[in-house]
């Protein structure tokens, strides 16, 4: 999981700076290129091989590691979490070349006409010598030409102005509506979309019609009290087996936005599930699809869908597709994003937050969105609160 890998990399970095004391330590590889599942943390260290040997001798039995070995100019180990890590010793004059190698595909390096015999201090120097504008690691898998194009305006975390898909104690969240709104404001956002579970999700304390009215009254009160901040009234409405949403139109019309999500009966045939979702997409009150494929990384596979038909239906009905930024989901898959963008379908990078800390999961969605080549214009919640929900 990305969250675990990033947390472990930070702890390992602190430990290495304190104990190994390298001249420079650079994280590269899987965590930099935006892969949704990571099994290795890779550091390049400006340090000599003798110091690596001394480190292994001193910390080989350390409680932080279940395994620690020296292989040539690399320390190869395993953390207690099960994550593998590598610390490779490099020279200062060759650091940039090594970073480029670890952050690029073999095809990209060939296309760049890069040779391992070439030494560069920084990655940027490589691109300068090749007379190519810098291409971010997340999009090098596209190749030089397309990578250069999509690299120009890749979405950045600072461009996300607000967040949709957030749960509170009104359903299965751990923080109150007010707490979630104020935390979002503290994080620098100008709006938050509250979307507690709908009535079919009784197991998650989903909202009945009467409770929706009560929640909306609380939102109205908070919107009057909070300055320069907007709380949008939303719902995560269950998509029923026949594709209907689980409220009547007379209820749905009261929301600012509706996230339509599948939470049950994942084992339909591809034809049945596709038909189910398209009906939900065609509902005039659907704003976006939530966690489109239902996958839980390393735990549950995606259900069967004709993705091109889904994307076409979203395009025809002006429905957005969520990039669920929970590190357990990261769904929409980055491999499908270009197909969506080509059809004019936007994504919304949503934390699916059930707690205050969950709001910070947006950063994982940003990483994966960048790997998918998402530009600012492709992302719904880069818009301000006055225009974000305009049709």
N, C-alpha and C positions, 0 to 999 in steps of 0.2 A: 504494500500500500504506500502511496506517495507520502501521506502524512507521517507514517512511521519512518520511512526512509529519510525524509528531510529532518525529522527530529533526531534520528540516530546520527545523521551526518553532522549536524551541529554539535552534538555531544562529542563525537569522535574528533571533530576539528579542534574543539577546545582542548581535549586531552592531548592531541598531537602537538599543538602549539606549545603547550606547557611542558611536555615530556620530550618530544623529538626536537623541538626548537628549530624548525627549518627556516631558511632564509625567506622562503615563500611557499605557500600551500594553496593549491588551486583545485577546487571541485570540478569534475568534468564527467562526461559519459552520460549514462541513462538519466540522471536527475536533471541534467542541463538540457537534454534534447526533448523532454516533454513526454516520455513514455508513460502510459497510465499504470503500468505495473513494473516495479523495480526490484531486481534481485541482487544488485551490486552497487556499492558506493566506491567511487574511484577518485583518488587524490594523486595529483602530481606534486612532488616536493623537490624544491631546490636544496639538495643535501647530498653528501657523499655516501657511498655504499658502506663504508666502515661504520658510519653513524647508524645506518639501518641495522647492521649486525648487532651493534651494542643495544639498540632498542629491543630487538627480539630476545637477546640474552636476558635483559632486565625485566621485560614484561611478558615473557613467554607463559608464565603461570599466573598472569594477572586475572583478577576476577571479572574484568570487563570483557574478556575474550574466551570463547570456547575453543578457539584454534588460532595459532599464530605461527607462520612459517616464513622463512626467507628463501626466495627463489631468484637467483641472479641479482638484478637491481630492484627487486620488488619484495615488499612485505605482503603476503597473502594471508588473510585471516577471516574469521567468522565471529560476529558479535553474538551475545547471548540471545538476541532476538531472532537469530537465524540468518540475518543478512550477511552476505559476504562483503568483504572490502579489500581494496588493493591500494597500496601506497607505493608509487613508482618514483624512484630517484631520477631526476633529470638535471642537466646542466642549465645554467641561466640562459646561455645563448641559444639553447634548443627548446626552451619552454613553450614558445608559441607554436612551433611545429608539432610538438606532442599534444598540446591542447587541441589543435586542429584535427589531428588524427583521431583522438578520442571522441570528439564532438561531431564527427562527420561519417557518412557512409562510405564504403569503398568506391562505389560508383561516383559519388560526388568528388572524391579525391582524384579519381582518374580524369573526370571531366575538367577539373581544375588544373590538370597537368602538374599535380603536386608530387614531388619526389621526397622520399624519406631522407635523402642525402642533403636536402635543403635545410638550413638552420635559420630560425627566426625567433626573435625574443617574444613577440606577441602574435596573436592570430591576425590582428589588423594589418600587420606588416605583410603577411602573406597575400592578402587581398590587394594591398597597394601595389606590390610587385607584379601581381597578375593583372593589374589594371581592371579590377572588378570591385564594385561597391560591396561593402561588408554584408554578408549573408548570415542571418542569425542561425544558431545551431538547430533550433526547433524545425526549421523549414529546409534544411539542406537535403533531406530525403526527396524533395521535389526535383532536385537537380539544380544546375547553375542558373539556367534561363528563368524557369518559373520561380525558383528560390529567390532570385534577385527581385523579381516583380512583387511577390507577396511579402518580402522582407521589408519593403519600404514603409508600410503603414500597419504593421502587426499591432493588434490590440495590446494595450498595456493596462496593468492593474489600476493605475491612477486615473484611467479614463472611465472606469465604472462609477457611475454617479449614484446608483441605487441598487437595491437587491429585492428580487421577488422570491417567492416560495420560502416562507418562514412560518414556523409553527410556534404556538404559545401555549400557556396553561389552559387556554380555552379547549385545546384538544390534547395532544400528547407531548407538547413542549415542556421544558423545565423552567422557563422564565415567563414572566407576565408580559402582556402586550406592551405595557409602558416600558418595562425593562428592555425588551427587544428593540423598541423604537429608539430609546435613548442610547443604547449601545451602538446601533447603526449610525446614529448621529455622531457619537464619539469617534467612530471609525472613519468619519469624513464623508459619509453618504448624505445625500439630500432627500432621499426618500426610501421607504421600505414598503414592500407589498406583503401584507399578512394573508396567509392562505392556510388556515387550519383545515383539518380533515373534514370531509362531508359526512352526512348522516349514515351512509352505508358502512363507513369505517367505524362501526360501533365499538370495536375493540380498541380504537384509538381515541375514544371519547368524541367522535365526530359530531358536528353541530346539527342540531335539529333546527327547524324553521324558526321557532321562538327564540332560540339561543343566538341565531344569526342577528336578529333584531337587537338583542342586548349587546352583542359585540360591536355592532355598527354604532350604537349609541356611545360606547366607550371610545371608539375611534374618533367620532365627531368631537367629543370632549377634548381628547388629546390633540387633535389637529388645531383646535382653538388655542390651546395652551402652548404648544411648541412653535418656536419661531424658526423660520427659514427651513422648514422640514415638513414633509408630506407623508402621511400614512395612507396607503391605498387599501381599499376593502376588497379582499379576494377570497377565494376558496380553492382548495384542491379537491375537485369534484371527481368522484369515482366514475370510470367508464364501465357501465354495466355490460353484461354478456352480449346484448344486442346492439351495443354502441351508444345507447342513450346515456345522458348524464343523470345523476340521481337527485335532481331537483327539477321542478317545473319551471317553465320560462318565467313565470310570475315571480319566482324567487331569484333566478339567475340574473334577471335584469337589474337587480339591486346591487350587484357587485361591480367594482371598477375593472376587475379582470378575473378570468377563470382559467385555472390550470386543470386540464383534463388528464387523468392518470389511470392506468390499469393497476389494480392492487389484488386481483384475484383471477383464477382460471387461466393460468399461464400456458396451459398445454393444448390450446386450440391449434388447429391446422393453420398453415400459413394463409390460406385463403380466408378462413373464418376470422383470424386475428386481424388481417389487413382490412377486411370489410368492417369489422368492429371499430377499428380506429378511424377509418375514413368517415364513418357515420358521426363519430364524435367531432372530428375535424370540421365537418359540414354544419355542426350546430352553430348558429350565428353568435352564440355567447362564448364560444371557446376562444381564448386569447392565445394559449400556448399548450403544447403537449408536455407533460412531465415525465421524466426518466423513461424515454421513449421505448427502449427495448427490454426494460425490466431486469437488466443484468445486475448481479452483485459480483464484483470482481473477485475471482478465486473462490467463489462460493456458489453462485447460481448463473447458469448460462442465459443468454438472451432468448426471448421467445421468438418464434418464427414469424417473419414479416417480409412483405415485398416492399423494401425500403424505397425504391424508386416511385412506386405508386403512392406511398405515404408522403414523400417529398412533393410530388406533383399535386396532391390534394392540398397540402399546406400552402403551396404557391397559389393555387386557384382560389383558396378561401382566406388568404392573408392571415394564416396562423403561424405563429412562431414555434420553434422547437427549442425546448430547454436543453442547455448543457448543464446537467445536474453536477455540481461541483463537489458533492460528497466524495471523498477519496474511495469510498466503497462502490461508487457507481461510475462517475465520470462518463456519463451517458447523456448526450449523443456521442458516439464514437468519432474520434477525430478523422478517421478514414472516410467518413460520409459527409464531412462538412463542405468540401468543394462542390459536391453534387447539389447540396442544398443552396449554397451561395449562387451557383450558376442559374438556379431557378428563382433567385430573388428572395429566398427564405432566410429570415434572420434567426439567430440563436439568442437566447437569453442566458447569461451565466449566473445561475442561481445556486445559493449555498444549500438549499433544503435544510435550513438550520432548525434544530430542535433545542438549541441552547444558545447562550450568549457567545460561547467560543465557536459554535458552529458557523456563525456569521463570517468567521475568518477563513472558511474553506474556499471562498471565492478564489484565493490565490492558486489553488490546485486546478480549478477550472480554467483560469487564465493560461496556465502552462500548457494544458491540453488544447485549448482553443488556438493558441499560437502554433502548436504543431499541426493543427488542421488548416493553418493559413488564414485564420480569422482576422479581418481588418476591422478597424473601429466601426465602419459603416455597416458591417455584418452583424453587429452586436446590439440588440435592442436597448439594453440598459446602460449604454453610453450616452443615451439621450437624457435631457433634463426632465424634471417632473411635469413641466408644462406640456411637453410634446411626446413623452415616452409611450403613452397609450392612445395616441391619435391614430385613427385608421386612415 
